[in-house]
Amino acid sequence: MPDVLVRGLEPPVLARLKHRAKKHHRSLQAELKLILSEAVEADEVSFEEAVRFADEMRRKYAGTITGDSTDLIREARDLAAVD
């Protein structure tokens, strides 16, 4: 299994990570693996979530005439970032 090396980690950050690992009764390595796994999973959107979001946008903007889609795209990104 590949290894990852993180250089230049600030001491307060490392201290907080160690504290978090201890609080969860895990080694620092196990805590870091979990944090990284959860971060990657948080970026994934299921097909069902995408369809639900598209349906929500269709309902929200039904009957609305829009020209430039820039504002709609920004709003959609903001909503996606909240979830």
N, CA and C atoms as a LAMMPS dump frame, in Angstrom:
ITEM: TIMESTEP
0
ITEM: NUMBER OF ATOMS
249
ITEM: BOX BOUNDS ff ff ff
-5.0000000000000000e+02 5.0000000000000000e+02
-5.0000000000000000e+02 5.0000000000000000e+02
-5.0000000000000000e+02 5.0000000000000000e+02
ITEM: ATOMS id mol type element x y z
1 1 1 N 0.85 -1.175 0
2 1 2 C 0 0 0
3 1 3 C 0.897 1.24 0
4 2 1 N 0.576 2.235 -0.833
5 2 2 C 1.405 3.447 -0.902
6 2 3 C 1.373 4.262 0.394
7 3 1 N 2.424 5.002 0.592
8 3 2 C 2.523 5.896 1.741
9 3 3 C 2.426 7.341 1.267
10 4 1 N 2.014 8.207 2.176
11 4 2 C 1.938 9.64 1.912
12 4 3 C 2.743 10.349 2.999
13 5 1 N 3.571 11.277 2.583
14 5 2 C 4.373 12.051 3.518
15 5 3 C 3.905 13.499 3.458
16 6 1 N 3.603 14.063 4.614
17 6 2 C 3.178 15.459 4.677
18 6 3 C 4.299 16.24 5.359
19 7 1 N 4.913 17.115 4.598
20 7 2 C 6.009 17.923 5.14
21 7 3 C 5.486 19.29 5.566
22 8 1 N 6.148 19.868 6.535
23 8 2 C 5.861 21.244 6.921
24 8 3 C 4.555 21.421 7.679
25 9 1 N 4.071 20.37 8.299
26 9 2 C 2.844 20.482 9.081
27 9 3 C 3.114 21.332 10.32
28 10 1 N 2.293 22.311 10.55
29 10 2 C 2.483 23.2 11.701
30 10 3 C 2.307 22.416 13.003
31 11 1 N 3.15 22.652 13.992
32 11 2 C 3.058 21.932 15.268
33 11 3 C 1.675 21.993 15.933
34 12 1 N 0.983 23.149 15.919
35 12 2 C -0.352 23.158 16.538
36 12 3 C -1.34 22.228 15.819
37 13 1 N -1.201 22.123 14.499
38 13 2 C -2.087 21.232 13.736
39 13 3 C -1.802 19.787 14.124
40 14 1 N -0.532 19.427 14.19
41 14 2 C -0.162 18.068 14.584
42 14 3 C -0.661 17.766 15.996
43 15 1 N -0.532 18.713 16.882
44 15 2 C -0.997 18.516 18.256
45 15 3 C -2.51 18.273 18.289
46 16 1 N -3.258 19.033 17.491
47 16 2 C -4.714 18.845 17.459
48 16 3 C -5.084 17.499 16.853
49 17 1 N -4.341 17.081 15.825
50 17 2 C -4.597 15.763 15.231
51 17 3 C -4.322 14.644 16.233
52 18 1 N -3.228 14.763 16.973
53 18 2 C -2.909 13.762 17.998
54 18 3 C -3.986 13.729 19.076
55 19 1 N -4.457 14.902 19.475
56 19 2 C -5.519 14.983 20.482
57 19 3 C -6.796 14.324 19.969
58 20 1 N -7.129 14.611 18.704
59 20 2 C -8.329 14.024 18.105
60 20 3 C -8.21 12.495 18.053
61 21 1 N -7.047 11.994 17.662
62 21 2 C -6.833 10.554 17.598
63 21 3 C -6.988 9.919 18.977
64 22 1 N -6.4 10.55 19.976
65 22 2 C -6.496 10.03 21.341
66 22 3 C -7.942 10.028 21.819
67 23 1 N -8.666 11.079 21.509
68 23 2 C -10.067 11.187 21.914
69 23 3 C -10.911 10.067 21.297
70 24 1 N -10.564 9.663 20.085
71 24 2 C -11.308 8.611 19.398
72 24 3 C -10.696 7.223 19.614
73 25 1 N -9.702 7.142 20.487
74 25 2 C -9.039 5.877 20.808
75 25 3 C -8.445 5.221 19.556
76 26 1 N -7.789 6.04 18.736
77 26 2 C -7.138 5.555 17.521
78 26 3 C -5.697 6.045 17.507
79 27 1 N -4.896 5.362 16.716
80 27 2 C -3.539 5.849 16.491
81 27 3 C -3.629 7.088 15.594
82 28 1 N -2.554 7.852 15.559
83 28 2 C -2.513 9.021 14.691
84 28 3 C -2.69 8.595 13.233
85 29 1 N -2.038 7.502 12.836
86 29 2 C -2.149 7.024 11.462
87 29 3 C -3.588 6.628 11.137
88 30 1 N -4.25 5.918 12.045
89 30 2 C -5.639 5.506 11.797
90 30 3 C -6.551 6.724 11.703
91 31 1 N -6.303 7.717 12.529
92 31 2 C -7.13 8.936 12.502
93 31 3 C -6.936 9.677 11.186
94 32 1 N -5.694 9.784 10.736
95 32 2 C -5.411 10.469 9.478
96 32 3 C -6.022 9.727 8.289
97 33 1 N -5.947 8.395 8.301
98 33 2 C -6.552 7.615 7.223
99 33 3 C -8.064 7.851 7.177
100 34 1 N -8.694 7.895 8.335
101 34 2 C -10.132 8.133 8.391
102 34 3 C -10.477 9.534 7.891
103 35 1 N -9.724 10.53 8.319
104 35 2 C -9.963 11.913 7.886
105 35 3 C -9.846 12.012 6.364
106 36 1 N -8.807 11.429 5.805
107 36 2 C -8.611 11.484 4.349
108 36 3 C -9.708 10.73 3.607
109 37 1 N -10.094 9.58 4.104
110 37 2 C -11.173 8.807 3.47
111 37 3 C -12.485 9.573 3.489
112 38 1 N -12.806 10.176 4.625
113 38 2 C -14.059 10.948 4.725
114 38 3 C -14.026 12.168 3.814
115 39 1 N -12.877 12.79 3.678
116 39 2 C -12.764 13.968 2.813
117 39 3 C -13.021 13.597 1.359
118 40 1 N -12.512 12.466 0.935
119 40 2 C -12.717 12.021 -0.447
120 40 3 C -14.173 11.642 -0.67
121 41 1 N -14.767 10.933 0.268
122 41 2 C -16.164 10.523 0.145
123 41 3 C -17.095 11.725 0.123
124 42 1 N -16.735 12.778 0.833
125 42 2 C -17.591 13.971 0.885
126 42 3 C -17.681 14.645 -0.477
127 43 1 N -16.683 14.443 -1.326
128 43 2 C -16.687 15.051 -2.655
129 43 3 C -17.552 14.299 -3.653
130 44 1 N -17.891 13.058 -3.345
131 44 2 C -18.655 12.237 -4.273
132 44 3 C -20.15 12.535 -4.138
133 45 1 N -20.819 12.647 -5.276
134 45 2 C -22.256 12.888 -5.302
135 45 3 C -22.909 11.709 -6.012
136 46 1 N -23.91 11.12 -5.373
137 46 2 C -24.585 9.991 -5.993
138 46 3 C -25.496 10.475 -7.118
139 47 1 N -25.849 9.564 -7.988
140 47 2 C -26.761 9.881 -9.087
141 47 3 C -28.091 10.383 -8.53
142 48 1 N -28.576 9.743 -7.481
143 48 2 C -29.851 10.138 -6.875
144 48 3 C -29.785 11.565 -6.331
145 49 1 N -28.662 11.924 -5.707
146 49 2 C -28.496 13.283 -5.189
147 49 3 C -28.476 14.295 -6.322
148 50 1 N -27.837 13.958 -7.42
149 50 2 C -27.775 14.862 -8.573
150 50 3 C -29.156 15.063 -9.176
151 51 1 N -29.924 13.986 -9.293
152 51 2 C -31.288 14.091 -9.83
153 51 3 C -32.16 14.914 -8.895
154 52 1 N -32.043 14.684 -7.6
155 52 2 C -32.823 15.445 -6.614
156 52 3 C -32.491 16.941 -6.707
157 53 1 N -31.22 17.247 -6.852
158 53 2 C -30.798 18.642 -6.971
159 53 3 C -31.348 19.263 -8.254
160 54 1 N -31.282 18.529 -9.366
161 54 2 C -31.805 19.04 -10.641
162 54 3 C -33.305 19.283 -10.545
163 55 1 N -34.027 18.374 -9.912
164 55 2 C -35.474 18.559 -9.731
165 55 3 C -35.776 19.794 -8.887
166 56 1 N -34.986 19.979 -7.848
167 56 2 C -35.152 21.157 -6.984
168 56 3 C -34.947 22.449 -7.78
169 57 1 N -33.926 22.476 -8.613
170 57 2 C -33.655 23.665 -9.422
171 57 3 C -34.766 23.9 -10.457
172 58 1 N -35.278 22.826 -11.042
173 58 2 C -36.375 22.98 -12.002
174 58 3 C -37.596 23.592 -11.334
175 59 1 N -37.919 23.101 -10.142
176 59 2 C -39.077 23.653 -9.406
177 59 3 C -38.833 25.106 -9.013
178 60 1 N -37.636 25.374 -8.533
179 60 2 C -37.315 26.723 -8.048
180 60 3 C -37.388 27.754 -9.177
181 61 1 N -36.919 27.377 -10.353
182 61 2 C -36.838 28.344 -11.45
183 61 3 C -37.893 28.13 -12.527
184 62 1 N -38.916 27.341 -12.24
185 62 2 C -39.989 27.105 -13.217
186 62 3 C -40.658 28.427 -13.572
187 63 1 N -40.797 28.679 -14.852
188 63 2 C -41.455 29.903 -15.319
189 63 3 C -40.576 31.139 -15.285
190 64 1 N -39.351 31.001 -14.857
191 64 2 C -38.431 32.13 -14.777
192 64 3 C -37.664 32.248 -16.089
193 65 1 N -37.628 33.437 -16.596
194 65 2 C -36.85 33.677 -17.802
195 65 3 C -35.5 34.221 -17.367
196 66 1 N -34.462 33.522 -17.777
197 66 2 C -33.114 33.965 -17.406
198 66 3 C -32.279 34.136 -18.657
199 67 1 N -31.358 35.042 -18.584
200 67 2 C -30.456 35.271 -19.702
201 67 3 C -29.116 34.627 -19.41
202 68 1 N -28.308 35.296 -18.619
203 68 2 C -26.979 34.82 -18.281
204 68 3 C -27.093 33.772 -17.163
205 69 1 N -26.489 32.622 -17.36
206 69 2 C -26.598 31.539 -16.384
207 69 3 C -25.557 31.631 -15.27
208 70 1 N -24.723 32.633 -15.292
209 70 2 C -23.646 32.737 -14.306
210 70 3 C -24.18 32.746 -12.887
211 71 1 N -25.22 33.543 -12.615
212 71 2 C -25.78 33.606 -11.259
213 71 3 C -26.353 32.259 -10.837
214 72 1 N -26.997 31.559 -11.755
215 72 2 C -27.565 30.245 -11.435
216 72 3 C -26.471 29.241 -11.115
217 73 1 N -25.395 29.278 -11.867
218 73 2 C -24.283 28.359 -11.624
219 73 3 C -23.641 28.649 -10.277
220 74 1 N -23.446 29.899 -9.945
221 74 2 C -22.862 30.258 -8.642
222 74 3 C -23.763 29.786 -7.507
223 75 1 N -25.061 30.008 -7.637
224 75 2 C -25.995 29.593 -6.597
225 75 3 C -25.991 28.07 -6.449
226 76 1 N -25.947 27.356 -7.56
227 76 2 C -25.909 25.894 -7.511
228 76 3 C -24.64 25.418 -6.816
229 77 1 N -23.51 26.045 -7.106
230 77 2 C -22.254 25.665 -6.451
231 77 3 C -22.32 25.952 -4.958
232 78 1 N -22.914 27.089 -4.583
233 78 2 C -23.046 27.428 -3.169
234 78 3 C -23.914 26.398 -2.452
235 79 1 N -25.013 25.998 -3.078
236 79 2 C -25.873 24.983 -2.471
237 79 3 C -25.155 23.656 -2.338
238 80 1 N -24.409 23.275 -3.34
239 80 2 C -23.686 22.015 -3.311
240 80 3 C -22.597 22.044 -2.23
241 81 1 N -22.006 23.195 -1.999
242 81 2 C -20.948 23.315 -0.993
243 81 3 C -21.496 23.173 0.407
244 82 1 N -22.757 23.535 0.609
245 82 2 C -23.377 23.448 1.925
246 82 3 C -23.669 22.006 2.295
247 83 1 N -24.033 21.206 1.3
248 83 2 C -24.377 19.797 1.568
249 83 3 C -23.191 19.02 1.829
